[in-house]
């Protein structure tokens, strides 16, 4: 599995999502585009999100904090991807009709439509 991260910085009007983040092991710092992210404004409140190693039905990477839209026969909805109990799960944790709990079970049936930082309103629909 490819290990990738992204970081949400909650500063300014909307905040900023930084993709393609890596750890500089010599310096022990998070980096993106040769920029030390530890020196950025909002660093203390930054949220690190890991790539699940999975892709949605359109081939888009699925990360923690993403909002997935799903449809199983007559059941449909949206849910947030979280990491808990050693696995990536849907926050709601249970889709009654399908019984799926982990993101790996539903990835091929879902579409990433946003994330909880840029699009929190999607979960209130």
C-alpha positions in Angstrom: 0.0 0.0 0.0 1.2 3.5 -0.9 1.6 5.7 2.2 0.5 9.3 1.6 -0.8 12.1 3.7 -2.5 15.4 3.3 -2.9 18.2 5.9 -5.7 20.7 6.6 -4.6 24.1 7.9 -7.5 25.9 9.5 -6.4 29.5 9.0 -7.7 32.4 6.8 -11.2 32.5 5.4 -11.5 28.8 4.3 -8.3 27.2 5.4 -6.0 25.3 3.1 -5.6 21.6 2.2 -2.0 20.6 1.4 -1.6 17.4 -0.6 1.5 15.3 -1.2 3.0 15.6 2.3 6.0 13.6 3.5 8.2 13.2 6.5 11.8 14.5 6.4 13.3 11.8 8.6 16.6 13.6 9.1 14.9 16.7 10.4 11.7 15.1 11.8 9.5 17.6 10.0 6.5 17.3 7.7 7.3 18.7 4.3 5.4 19.7 1.1 7.1 21.2 -2.0 10.3 21.6 0.0 8.4 23.8 2.5 8.6 22.9 6.2 4.9 22.6 7.2 5.8 22.9 10.9 6.5 26.6 10.3 3.2 27.4 8.8 0.5 29.6 10.4 -2.1 27.3 11.9 0.3 24.4 12.4 -0.8 23.7 16.0 -4.4 23.2 14.8 -3.5 21.3 11.6 -5.2 18.0 10.9 -3.2 15.2 9.3 -5.2 12.7 7.1 -3.9 9.4 5.8 -4.6 7.9 2.4 -6.6 4.7 2.8 -4.8 2.9 0.0 -8.2 2.7 -1.8 -9.8 4.5 -4.7 -13.5 5.4 -5.3 -15.4 4.1 -8.3 -13.9 6.9 -10.4 -10.3 6.1 -9.4 -9.9 9.0 -7.0 -7.8 8.5 -3.8 -9.8 8.1 -0.6 -8.4 9.8 2.5 -9.5 10.1 6.1 -12.0 13.0 6.3 -13.3 12.4 2.8 -17.1 12.4 2.4 -18.2 9.4 0.4 -21.5 9.2 -1.5 -22.8 5.6 -1.8 -25.6 3.7 -3.4 -26.4 0.0 -2.7 -29.6 -1.1 -4.4 -32.3 1.2 -2.9 -30.1 2.4 0.0 -28.0 5.6 -0.6 -26.4 8.2 1.5 -23.2 10.1 2.4 -20.7 9.4 5.2 -17.3 10.5 6.5 -14.2 8.3 6.3 -12.5 7.8 9.8 -9.7 5.7 11.1 -10.6 3.7 14.3 -9.9 0.3 15.7 -7.1 -0.2 13.3 -9.1 0.3 10.1 -10.6 2.9 7.9 -14.4 2.9 8.4 -17.4 4.9 7.6 -18.3 7.2 10.6 -21.9 5.9 10.6 -20.2 2.5 10.8 -23.1 0.5 9.6 -25.2 0.5 6.4 -28.1 -1.7 7.5 -29.0 -3.2 4.1 -25.5 -4.1 3.0 -23.9 -4.6 6.4 -20.6 -3.1 5.2 -18.5 -1.4 7.9 -15.0 -0.8 6.4 -14.1 1.5 3.5 -12.4 -1.4 1.8 -15.8 -3.1 1.4 -17.5 -0.1 -0.1 -14.9 1.8 -2.1 -15.9 0.4 -5.5 -19.5 1.5 -4.9 -18.7 5.0 -3.6 -17.7 8.4 -4.9 -15.6 11.0 -3.1 -17.7 14.2 -3.2 -15.7 16.3 -0.8 -14.2 16.4 2.6 -15.2 17.5 6.1 -13.0 20.5 6.1 -13.9 22.0 2.7 -17.5 20.8 2.5 -18.9 20.1 6.0 -22.4 21.1 4.8 -22.6 17.9 2.7 -23.1 15.8 5.8 -26.1 18.0 6.9 -28.2 17.3 3.8 
